[in-house]
Amino acid sequence: MDGEVRGPHSGAMESFENLVRTEFAPKTTYLNTASTGLLPARTLVAMRDAAASAADGQPLDMFADVEASRAAYARLVGVPATRVATGASVATFSGLVAASLPPGAEVLTAEADFSSLVNPLYTRGDLKVRSVPLERIAESVGPDTALVAVSSVQSADGRLADLAALRDAARAHGARTLIDASQSNGWLPLAADDFDFVAAVAYKWVLCPRGVAFLVVPDDLGAAAGLRPLFAGWASGEHPWDSCYGPVEELAHSARRYDESPALFSYTGALRSLALIEELGVDAVHAHDTGLADRFRAGVRSLGHEPVPAPGSAIVSVPGLGHRQGELGRAGVQVSDRAGNLRAAFHVYNTAADVDRLLDVLDLPAG
């Protein structure tokens, strides 16, 4: 296919591409970041060194890496590090927010949103959870809505929530907001200050190992929302090493009070992955990723297939082609099958040649 992909320009483009080539050398045409991101070389080295240090009986100070990762993520979403909690899953953080709601509270979600976000709201058992089509979520906020919980980008098909409209509607009705940014962190700019809570796993678009997740809470650490540190352990104390036995007498004076005890090796890797995203720049990543996605949309339309409408998304879902995932995998092209749709996700290590390889295989008779 002919045509240029939007992205960083001139010297900035060369720097972007050189940095990516230094960090990644995939052995497949990997178009599945919406499932799992590839680990940068620096991340792999750091985790190997940390594991070796533990094996040698001289473990590195990986708790320092947790704090540095917290600060790096805070910069990514534009809030102070004191408002960021660390953990391992969105489900834990969603459950924490769910527990803060009074019995009978109305919660608004998008239909078929990711289970880790919505299931903890349902399992409370005494909340009025209402699901509506994603396109109607802002207009569906009403005076009885206590919380709106939605993914910024839908995992199944890449559709983007209208977060500005949702923010305005929630504020107009006094509803709180919980945004799952797992499918947008790293490529789609997000102002966390616009929302009450922002949760995300980091093993997708910000290229961290599994076992890393973040929760952004309000300035008051969630006090007005009734947020409580239900899972607080010793690491949630203001002085963790003095909080190892008995009740924690003084919880952290920051969002660290909501921390899970950290998966240290994962956070050692996370620090290096987050640093790479900072070096590349979210705006440059956004231009690169969406340019490739647009190239694929145009190409797959030329083959007679109409993707799910998701303008501006780095994720492209094509109905009716999910059954070709196995064939694509055998051809060295990694994508996902989601409810019968072929889902391709384009990120920093992908190129126009990767897009064209996917299109070439799809253009072959199904085998």
Long-range contacts (C-beta under 8 A, 24 or more apart in sequence): 1-295, 1-299, 1-352, 1-355, 1-356, 1-359, 3-295, 5-288, 5-291, 5-292, 5-295, 5-352, 6-287, 6-288, 6-290, 6-291, 6-294, 7-284, 7-287, 7-288, 7-291, 8-284, 8-287, 8-288, 12-284, 16-280, 16-284, 16-288, 16-348, 19-276, 19-279, 19-280, 20-280, 20-348, 20-349, 23-276, 23-349, 24-348, 24-349, 26-349, 28-332, 28-333, 28-334, 29-332, 29-333, 29-334, 29-354, 29-357, 29-358, 30-334, 30-349, 30-350, 30-354, 31-333, 31-334, 31-335, 31-344, 31-345, 31-346, 31-350, 31-354, 31-358, 32-334, 32-335, 32-336, 32-344, 32-345, 33-204, 33-205, 33-314, 33-345, 33-346, 33-347, 34-155, 34-158, 34-183, 34-204, 34-315, 34-336, 34-343, 34-345, 35-204, 35-336, 35-345, 36-203, 36-204, 36-210, 37-203, 37-204, 37-205, 37-206, 37-207, 37-208, 37-347, 38-207, 38-347, 38-349, 39-207, 39-209, 39-269, 39-273, 40-207, 40-272, 40-273, 40-276, 42-272, 42-273, 42-275, 42-276, 43-207, 43-208, 43-209, 43-269, 43-270, 43-272, 43-273, 43-276, 44-269, 45-272, 46-268, 46-269, 46-271, 46-272, 47-209, 47-265, 47-266, 47-268, 47-269, 50-264, 50-265, 50-268, 51-265, 60-268, 62-264, 62-265, 62-267, 62-268, 63-262, 63-264, 65-264, 65-267, 65-268, 65-270, 65-271, 66-262, 66-264, 66-267, 68-271, 69-212, 69-267, 69-270, 69-271, 69-274, 70-214, 70-256, 72-271, 72-274, 72-275, 72-278, 73-202, 73-206, 73-214, 73-274, 74-216, 75-278, 76-185, 76-186, 76-206, 76-274, 76-277, 76-278, 76-282, 77-181, 77-185, 77-190, 77-191, 77-192, 77-198, 77-216, 78-191, 78-192, 78-193, 79-192, 79-193, 79-216, 81-254, 82-253, 82-254, 82-255, 83-216, 83-217, 83-218, 83-219, 83-221, 83-254, 83-255, 84-214, 84-215, 84-216, 84-217, 84-255, 85-214, 85-215, 85-216, 85-217, 85-255, 85-256, 85-257, 85-258, 85-259, 86-212, 86-213, 86-214, 86-215, 86-256, 86-259, 86-260, 86-262, 86-267, 87-213, 87-214, 87-215, 87-258, 87-259, 87-260, 88-211, 88-212, 88-213, 88-260, 88-263, 88-266, 89-116, 89-201, 89-213, 90-114, 90-116, 90-117, 90-180, 90-182, 90-199, 90-200, 90-201, 90-213, 91-115, 91-116, 91-117, 91-119, 91-120, 92-213, 92-231, 92-260, 93-197, 93-199, 93-213, 93-215, 93-258, 94-118, 94-119, 94-120, 94-121, 94-149, 94-178, 94-180, 94-199, 95-120, 95-123, 96-215, 96-227, 96-228, 96-230, 96-231, 96-258, 97-147, 97-149, 97-178, 97-197, 97-199, 97-225, 97-227, 98-123, 98-124, 98-127, 99-124, 99-228, 99-230, 100-222, 100-225, 100-226, 100-227, 100-228, 101-127, 101-146, 101-147, 101-226, 102-146, 102-226, 103-127, 104-128, 105-146, 105-147, 106-130, 106-142, 106-144, 106-145, 106-146, 106-147, 107-145, 107-146, 107-147, 107-148, 107-149, 108-132, 108-137, 108-140, 108-141, 108-145, 108-147, 108-148, 108-149, 108-175, 109-137, 109-148, 109-149, 109-150, 110-134, 110-137, 110-150, 110-151, 110-154, 110-161, 112-154, 112-156, 113-149, 113-150, 113-151, 113-154, 113-155, 113-180, 114-151, 114-154, 114-155, 114-180, 114-182, 116-180, 116-201, 117-149, 117-150, 117-151, 117-178, 117-180, 117-199, 118-149, 121-147, 121-149, 134-159, 134-161, 135-162, 137-161, 137-162, 137-166, 138-162, 138-165, 138-166, 138-168, 138-169, 139-169, 141-166, 141-169, 141-170, 141-172, 141-173, 141-175, 142-173, 143-173, 143-174, 145-170, 145-173, 145-175, 146-175, 146-176, 147-175, 147-176, 147-177, 147-178, 148-175, 148-176, 148-177, 148-178, 149-177, 149-178, 149-179, 149-180, 150-178, 150-179, 150-180, 151-179, 151-180, 151-181, 151-182, 151-183, 152-179, 152-180, 152-181, 152-183, 152-184, 152-188, 152-190, 153-183, 153-184, 153-188, 153-313, 153-315, 154-183, 154-310, 155-182, 155-183, 155-338, 156-317, 156-338, 156-339, 156-341, 156-343, 157-308, 157-310, 157-315, 157-317, 157-338, 157-341, 157-343, 158-183, 158-293, 158-308, 158-310, 158-313, 158-314, 158-315, 158-316, 158-317, 158-343, 158-345, 159-308, 159-309, 159-310, 159-313, 160-184, 160-188, 160-310, 160-311, 160-312, 160-313, 163-190, 163-194, 163-195, 164-194, 167-194, 167-195, 176-225, 183-315, 186-277, 186-282, 186-285, 187-282, 187-285, 187-286, 187-289, 187-290, 187-314, 187-347, 188-282, 188-286, 188-314, 189-282, 189-283, 189-286, 192-216, 196-222, 196-225, 197-222, 197-225, 202-270, 202-273, 202-274, 205-314, 205-347, 206-270, 206-273, 206-274, 206-277, 207-273, 207-276, 207-277, 208-266, 208-269, 208-270, 208-273, 208-274, 209-265, 209-266, 209-269, 209-270, 209-273, 210-266, 211-263, 211-265, 211-266, 211-267, 212-263, 212-266, 212-267, 212-269, 212-270, 215-255, 215-258, 216-255, 217-255, 217-258, 221-254, 221-255, 221-257, 222-258, 227-258, 229-257, 229-258, 231-258, 231-260, 232-257, 232-258, 232-259, 233-260, 233-261, 234-261, 235-259, 235-260, 235-261, 235-262, 280-348, 285-347, 285-348, 286-314, 288-348, 289-314, 289-346, 289-347, 289-348, 289-350, 290-314, 290-346, 292-346, 292-350, 292-351, 292-352, 292-354, 292-355, 293-344, 293-346, 295-352, 295-355, 296-344, 296-346, 296-355, 296-358, 296-359, 299-355, 299-356, 299-359, 300-359, 300-362, 303-359, 303-362, 303-363, 305-362, 308-341, 314-345, 314-346, 314-347, 315-343, 315-344, 315-345, 315-346, 316-343, 316-344, 316-345, 316-346, 317-341, 317-342, 317-343, 317-344, 318-342, 318-343, 318-344, 321-362, 323-366, 324-362, 324-366, 327-361, 327-366, 327-367, 328-358, 328-361, 328-362, 331-361, 333-357, 333-358, 333-361
